[in-house]
Amino acid sequence: MVAVLAASAVATVPFVPAAAAQQQGKVLRVALTTGIDHLNPFTAQLAASTQVGRFNYEFLTLPSAEDTQPTGGIAESWKTSDDKLTWTFAIRQGMKWSDGKPITAQDPAYTFQRMLDDENARTANGSYVTNFASVSAPDDKTLVIKTKAPQSSMTSLDVPIVPKHIWEPIKDLNAPSTDEMAVVGVGSGPYLLTEYKKNEFVKFKANKDYWRGAPKVDELQLLQFKDAEAAVNALKQGEVDVINRLTPTQFDALKGEKNITTNKAPGRRYNELIINFGVKNVLDQPIGDGNPILKDLRVRKAIAQAVDTNTIVEKVMNGYGQAGTGVVPAIYKAYTWTPSDAEKTKFDIAAANATLDQAGYAKGADGIRVAPGGAKLEFRLAGHANRPFDQRVAQFVTGWLKDAGIGVKQELVSDDELDDRTTAGNYDLAISGYGTSPDPDYALSLNTCAGRPNAEGNGGSSATFFCDPRYEDLYKKQLTEFDPAKRAELVKQAQAVLAGEYVDVVLDYDNVLEAYRSDKFSSFTKQPQPDGAILEQSGYWGVYGATPADAAAAGSEESGNTGLWIGIGAVVLVVLVGGGVLLGRRGKSAEDRE
């Protein structure tokens, strides 16, 4: 057996709460500018919803704050067999659910087995268990997972572990009752759900028995804002303590503001323009009402040639980002894809016109091209109505495509409508995107055949509805490759295949743009250290590790209160999570999906 121990002192170092007397009555308020689809962790796909899961439930393992390498959660250590087909996790002893029942190996075993048995349970994170052969708990201290083939992402399973005794009696995971407090309110994370009112708020109480140590806040509130501008105004007025998902203009305007500190960091999200190439569900049945002209790869290529990603970074993001290439953002240097000159699709309106001319799409008298059968090249462009990025990108894309003889009808709609449209395949073009994880498997899984929804439109997590045998082969190979360099090459090859089919155009990798009230907070735990994001994280470290200014002052006066180690601590704040950790999986804009 090859032993792999938890890679951080987080798993063993005790936390000493600071100045307990000063912690009473503290409230952490998180301001949301986008919606929550579900509180049920099996079906929650929107970014803000996955944040709820991260606060409320502990994970088997999770990326550390220091360098995003796996560290212990419910599992305190793990080992794999020599053939890498059997993984054995030692379950941390002494952990409890909020109702007082002990956390045992039966809980993660149930969580993963439910995902194997129930397609609805695979809605949010099904790609992680596709390769599982079996899951068992031979005793309460031991979880054993056997895989069909070696799986290199086994210490990066981004799946909230739920209490078996609460969830096992529930038969229908799509039932509205699975979002009620009686179900989701039993947790194990740093905060515990207490109340939810749609489009208004989600409330938590601090988990005083949390195994890492109780937060320095008594209550957590996620409060809905109508837009980011309203949240920025709240920050200035001291009603909001921390915000993210700032536009470049908002971020620049906050620099130098009294008692406000800004934070810029490389982001783990990508924005994309998805193209309806004739999408199908997991049964290969056509769905939606996409324009059939987009089935022609030459048309899709011309669209890609007509989109200037550098201008999007410069003009839309004010330089706060990088031009996109593949679906693994540049923050993950080992896995991001840098196309060769031969692979790269360069912005070139003349080339886009030439591509369409050669394909037989002649321009009409109005400048709009016409297909051989007489249909005009006019496409709907869907996006998020109250997201400034979507609004500006839609304007640029409309202009560029017009120059190539393609008409565009902008349809920027509400969160729910956009989700419904893209899930059903009822779009031609759509502005979309995802938040990714340190392990590349998740980003790649968003474009696999298995990620497509079923005949009822449920159970899917596909970003593009892509299904290609070359991509599938590379995806499976990277998942079973444990040599880092060889795996990285496979990951890049898969991204090249995806890019070559022009089912999407990766627009950019946003920088994280955040700001907080420095008169209320002295520090936050960033991921990765030392210059990473506060809120755009794979985990809960930034919120959990925030140090209120009064607590920091107390700590400076009292020896022994330096127990804020990486990922530990808590916070009294208002945070704007404009989608948070993101980007539902399908449908909504990039800032709204994880």
Salt bridges, closest charged atoms under 4 A:
GLU58 OE2 - ARG212 NE 3.86
GLU76 OE1 - ARG92 NH1 4.00
ASP99 OD2 - HIS165 NE2 2.69
ASP118 OD2 - ARG114 NE 3.28
ASP158 OD2 - ARG54 NH2 2.78
ASP179 OD2 - HIS38 ND1 2.97
GLU200 OE2 - LYS197 NZ 3.65
ASP218 OD1 - LYS208 NZ 2.92
ASP241 OD1 - LYS520 NZ 3.04
ASP252 OD1 - LYS255 NZ 3.53
ASP284 OD1 - ARG452 NH1 2.89
ASP289 OD1 - ARG380 NH2 3.04
ASP296 OD2 - ARG298 NH2 2.91
ASP357 OD1 - ARG369 NH1 2.69
ASP366 OD2 - LYS376 NZ 2.64
ASP390 OD1 - ARG387 NH1 2.85
GLU411 OE2 - LYS409 NZ 3.68
GLU411 OE1 - ARG421 NH1 2.54
ASP415 OD1 - HIS384 NE2 2.41
ASP416 OD1 - LYS588 NZ 3.09
GLU417 OE2 - ARG421 NH2 2.59
ASP428 OD2 - ARG380 NE 2.98
ASP439 OD1 - ARG487 NH2 2.90
ASP468 OD2 - ARG470 NH2 2.96
ASP473 OD2 - LYS477 NZ 3.16
GLU501 OE2 - ARG470 NH2 2.85
ASP510 OD2 - ARG387 NH2 3.86
ASP519 OD2 - ARG517 NH2 2.94
GLU536 OE1 - ARG245 NH2 3.24
GLU536 OE1 - ARG269 NH1 4.00
ASP550 OD2 - LYS26 NZ 2.17
GLU591 OE2 - ARG387 NE 3.77
GLU594 OE2 - ARG54 NH2 3.81
GLU594 OE2 - ARG268 NH1 2.96
GLU594 OE1 - ARG269 NH1 3.71
